[in-house]
């Protein structure tokens, strides 16, 4: 095949990516919103007319026709609620459009070192626009807690891991302290680089077209690496080999991901671990690595005489977050990436690449939960903690366990926290502390669905599912489990400068530090898990930590009214059963009335059209009044 014919084939393949069934991937966001609304409305109409089973089958066919993955793991009603939601369609179409257009640029050779490195210029501009819109939104919304403290969401975001400086600092702290604990245990550190075969790369290292490219996108390349890692870890488990460390995923210049692994293990296990990773990394397309295996798998032993393990990955962490780092003295080009680009200009493009393809950049393995670490760092107010313990009277052993870990977390001693949590390579279920998640309860009549008539004691989200949130920590001791509340603040949200802005949902009685309820502020919906880790952002005057609302969310205060709760639950079940019967009848009647109304409107339009036609014939003399039956045009 000539180069011109190959170019024509690539162009045809690239253009075909833009056609996704009835949707054409264009940059017109208003057209996308209109299309999403039309699809959701069609699903909703099918549900009213055909019933849930048939409507779901048609809705799933509608989703697959758009080349999208349908929601899975939900009940029929929850799945149908998602597919009848314009916001669900909007998110999916935006994600589909962004990835299809970026893959088109990759196929055409516009994502590479000679053009848009890591991500195409088009996708990079789209990400900048999105970030700008998000920043404006955060600046326009204020959050107020029960103490009267008021902040914009932008100010609160700067206090948590949405701030890239804080995110980088936490990552480097965890890596450095994990190395310190590994040194204490006498474990050996290894640094591995794993790369995908040639068929995943659209262009070569020098920017020329790679004719072995099979059309895979970065998500498919990431799935290949994840499958390779899953097979290796399964082999580690079968052979009794323990490992722990961090995995960093970053792109080549053409957007194809590769992995860097910083792994610690027992010294006697290093040979077996390296052999297993080499075997699985090179088993695909072995002909490509006959002369040089390091192009696909490169192991490097951590040499402490040359620097710490944190120093090995500091540049990769900085490159994948904000590009800022402390340049090492005597290391030329330490502020440049592998392709000679400044880290501060490469980092935003890599962030745009990860956001476009939904690739997780950092992942720790074999280490305790970082959620527990972050929740422990909320417990800085010792008076609140003392009041809670005075009210709940925890077991002394549980209180001692929590206090030791709390002191380590608030001191920033990840190595001590790691040691107190049982050390590395331990199963999560044997840790002394785990997150405390609670399904919110309500007795508000507003919890009744006005369409279906169903009512539940659980606070339901946008798609009719109970909302569970992290409220604190559960400490396990020999005598049982003890709960500790870590999220004291409840927040209300409103437009900046307006008491009750039109179209904005105010959230009350919310103990999570920040819960922005969806994007559609007009709809009472699901409060997502906290998107930022705000750590007790004020040291206001001491207030009573446990009010009536807080007593409802902790089982420690529920024993005295168990009988009343059981009676209320029986009454709720009776209401739910009757509501389900009424809802089925209502849906059937509603669908019937809708069809009758549409038929009446259609007949009325036909009659009016015929009446106007007959009157016109009479006016022109084309028809005699004797030819018209009595009352026909009355």
Secondary structure, DSSP 8 states (H G I E B T S, - for coil): --HHHHHHHHHHHHHHTTEETTEE--S-HHHHHHHHHHHHHHHHHHHHHH-HHHHHHHHHHHHHHTT-----SS-HHHHHHHHT-HHHHHHHHHHHHHHHHHHHHHHTT-SSTTSSSSS-HHHHHHHHHHHHHHHHHHHHEEEEETT--EEEHHHHHTTSTTSHHHHHHHHHHHHHHHHHHHHHHT-EEEEEEE---GGG-SB-TTS-B-TT-----HHHHHHHHHHHHHHHHHHHHHHT--EEEEEEEEE-TTS-EEEEEEEEE-GGGHHHHHHHHHHHHHSSSGGGGSS-GGGTEEEEE--TTT--HHHHHHHHHHHTTTS-----TT-TTTTB-TTS-BHHHHHHHHHHHHHHHT---EEEESS--HHHHHHHTTTT-HHHHHHHHHHH---HHHHHHHHHHHHHHHTT-HHHHHHHTT-TT--GGGSSEEEEEEE-B---GGGS-TTT----SB-B-TTS-B-EEEEEEEEEETTEEEEEE-----EEEEETT-SS-TT-----S--SS-----S-TTS-------SS------------S--HHHHHT-GGG-GGGHHHHHHHHHHHHHHHHHHHHHHHHHHHHHHHHHHHHHHHHHHHHHHHHHHHHHHHHHHHTSS-GGGS-TTTT-
